Amino acid sequence: MSTPTFDQLLEAGCHFGHLKRKWNPAMAPYIFMERNGIHIIDLYKTAAKVEEAAAALKSIAKAGKKVLFVATKKQAKQVIADKASSINMPYVIERWPGGMLTNFPTIRKAVKKMTSIDKMSKDGTFDNLSKREKLQITRQRAKLEKNLGSIADLNRLPSALFVVDVLKERIAVAEANRLGIPVFAMVDTNSDPTNIDFMIPANDDASKSIEIILDTVVSAMAEGLEERKAEKVDMPEDKDAPEAKEAPKRERRRVRREEAEAPADEAPKAEEAPAAEATEAAAE
């Protein structure tokens, strides 16, 4: 897992914060200085936080869990879509569907609706509809695809959120906080990092800055997924192997055979002891 160097972060413009008058005092520990009325982020702290977040995301991916990437701002949309798709993770780049986490079953119903429309087009039901109905359903399908297509494979709540710009995506962050879902986020000098579990102080407005941070965390997650695959391959095939399944059966058969072959006079001897004791007790 390679962490971006100070020079790489500097070149990508990760150090540029917002105007001093727009700052959030909670970001004070991560601000290096002020220059020409603009806050400059401490890139040494950025590098450390990126490494910490990448390590945590790697372990989540290695465990086979899903991370939902969220960024609806123009500069981040395409980067998020490309990076999340490369590791087969869900993402939201259009408007955040309110209640997507807190009202997850309803969102799943909408996704199922999209699947049922696809099924209609394949089984011929779609051909029997009128032109008007076809148009309505096609429009509905396009709208669902735009808003929910990227989360069609998300069958359960994600194990974590990765957010670009917590101020813009505050509803997503609030929902995750309410459900106890860990939030990883790029946080600029105008945002509040209080409710973020793994914050990365960085410029969240420049596409280059967003890209270098995402490159790091996504490559770490890809490593986690590769390690998961390798562990599955290396795992002993005890559970699946026919020999392993037969072993307990063979053991049970052996025990039953030994019991059957045991001398017949051993059983009465075992029963004679209590009888003898009873006789002695009666005599006393």
Salt bridges, closest charged atoms under 4 A:
GLU34 OE1 - LYS20 NZ 3.49
GLU52 OE1 - LYS49 NZ 3.88
GLU94 OE1 - LYS77 NZ 3.66
ASP118 OD1 - ARG141 NE 2.67
GLU145 OE1 - ARG141 NH1 2.90
ASP165 OD2 - LYS73 NZ 2.81
ASP188 OD2 - HIS18 NE2 3.27
ASP204 OD1 - LYS73 NZ 3.61
ASP205 OD2 - HIS18 NE2 3.03
ASP205 OD1 - LYS73 NZ 2.80
ASP215 OD1 - LYS83 NZ 2.43
GLU223 OE1 - LYS58 NZ 3.36
GLU227 OE2 - LYS58 NZ 3.06
GLU227 OE1 - LYS62 NZ 3.12
GLU231 OE2 - LYS62 NZ 3.25
GLU251 OE2 - ARG254 NH2 2.43
GLU258 OE2 - ARG254 NH1 2.58
